[in-house]
Amino acid sequence: MSENAVQSGSQIFVGTPKAHKRHTVPLPGFLLPYLARQCEGRQRDDLLFGDDGQHLRRPHPTSGWFAKAVSESGIPRATPHDLRHTAASLAVSAGANVKAVQKMLGHASAAMTLDIYADLFDDDLEAVATALDQARLRSTQAEIG
């Protein structure tokens, strides 16, 4: 089941995700113990993060659940959008290709992802040059050997 909860004013509307498409987010293994702890005592269809079974309200920049989590984390400042950008940055630095980042962020096209995050892919040219050097070296060694 794929649902999207959107807050408009003081109401939360639950429906299908934007464009009625499922959105898959990769889950790194190091988060599994934390997620397992969050799942304890919950039923399969329960909200994983919520307030007494209700959807969380949109975070206020200076108060509320998100501001409290940021404060307790010890980082100086963060918004949900900052976390999204950080996830994209980490994915690119880990070697994810633009199509994988597009899917992770739910963008309609890789072109959209590149328009927004093109600066993150700048180091890719150096990686291409290194890969070409290594391929040529392997090819030369194979000819000799």
C-alpha positions in Angstrom: 0.0 0.0 0.0 1.4 3.4 -1.0 0.0 6.5 0.6 0.9 10.1 0.9 -0.1 12.4 3.8 -0.2 16.1 3.0 -1.0 18.8 5.5 -3.1 21.7 4.3 -3.7 24.2 7.1 -4.6 22.2 10.1 -5.9 19.2 8.2 -4.0 16.1 7.0 -5.2 14.5 3.7 -4.2 11.0 3.0 -4.2 9.8 -0.6 -2.0 8.4 -3.4 1.5 9.8 -4.0 2.1 12.5 -6.5 1.5 11.1 -10.1 0.0 8.0 -8.4 3.5 6.3 -8.5 5.2 4.3 -5.8 8.3 5.9 -4.4 11.1 3.6 -3.2 13.8 5.0 -0.9 17.0 2.9 -0.4 17.6 1.9 3.2 21.3 1.6 4.2 22.0 -1.4 6.4 23.4 0.8 9.3 19.9 2.1 9.8 18.3 -1.3 10.3 18.8 -1.6 14.1 17.3 1.9 14.6 14.3 1.1 12.3 13.8 -2.3 14.1 13.7 -0.5 17.4 11.1 1.9 16.0 9.0 -1.1 14.8 8.8 -2.7 18.2 5.3 -3.1 19.5 3.7 -1.9 16.3 1.4 -3.8 13.9 2.4 -4.2 10.2 0.0 -1.4 9.0 0.8 1.0 11.9 2.5 4.3 11.2 6.2 4.0 11.9 6.5 7.6 12.9 3.5 9.3 14.2 1.8 10.9 17.1 -0.5 8.4 18.9 -1.3 6.7 15.6 -1.8 10.0 13.8 0.4 11.4 11.0 3.1 13.8 12.1 2.2 17.5 11.4 4.4 19.5 9.1 7.5 20.6 11.1 7.7 24.2 12.2 11.2 25.6 11.5 11.8 26.7 15.1 9.5 24.5 17.2 7.9 21.0 17.1 9.2 17.5 16.5 11.7 18.3 13.8 13.3 21.3 15.5 13.6 19.1 18.7 15.3 16.3 16.7 17.7 18.7 15.1 18.5 20.3 18.5 19.1 16.9 20.1 21.3 15.8 17.2 23.9 18.5 17.9 24.0 19.9 14.4 23.6 23.6 14.1 20.7 23.8 11.6 18.8 21.5 9.3 15.5 21.5 7.4 13.8 18.5 5.8 14.9 19.9 2.4 18.5 20.0 3.7 18.2 16.3 4.6 16.9 15.6 1.1 19.9 17.4 -0.4 22.3 15.6 1.9 20.9 12.3 0.8 21.4 13.2 -2.8 24.9 14.4 -2.1 25.8 11.2 -0.2 24.4 9.1 -3.0 26.4 10.9 -5.7 29.6 10.8 -3.6 29.0 7.0 -3.1 29.0 6.6 -6.9 25.3 6.4 -7.6 24.4 7.2 -11.2 22.0 10.0 -12.1 19.2 7.5 -12.8 19.5 6.0 -9.4 19.4 9.4 -7.8 16.4 10.4 -9.9 14.5 7.3 -8.7 15.5 7.9 -5.1 14.3 11.5 -5.2 11.2 10.8 -7.2 12.0 13.1 -10.0 10.1 12.8 -13.3 13.3 12.6 -15.3 17.1 12.4 -15.0 17.2 15.8 -16.7 15.3 17.3 -13.8 17.8 15.7 -11.3 20.7 17.1 -13.3 19.2 20.5 -13.5 18.9 20.6 -9.7 22.0 18.7 -8.6 24.4 19.1 -11.5 27.1 20.5 -9.3 27.2 17.2 -7.4 28.4 15.4 -10.5 31.3 17.7 -11.2 33.9 15.2 -9.9 32.6 12.6 -12.3 34.8 13.8 -15.1 37.9 13.1 -13.1 36.5 9.6 -12.3 35.9 9.0 -16.1 39.5 10.0 -16.8 40.8 7.6 -14.1 38.6 4.8 -15.4 39.8 5.3 -19.0 43.5 5.3 -17.8 42.8 2.0 -15.9 41.1 0.4 -18.9 44.0 1.4 -21.2 46.5 0.0 -18.7 44.6 -3.3 -18.5 44.4 -3.5 -22.3 48.2 -2.8 -22.6 49.0 -5.4 -20.0 46.8 -8.0 -21.8 48.6 -7.3 -25.1 52.0 -7.8 -23.4 51.0 -10.9 -21.4 
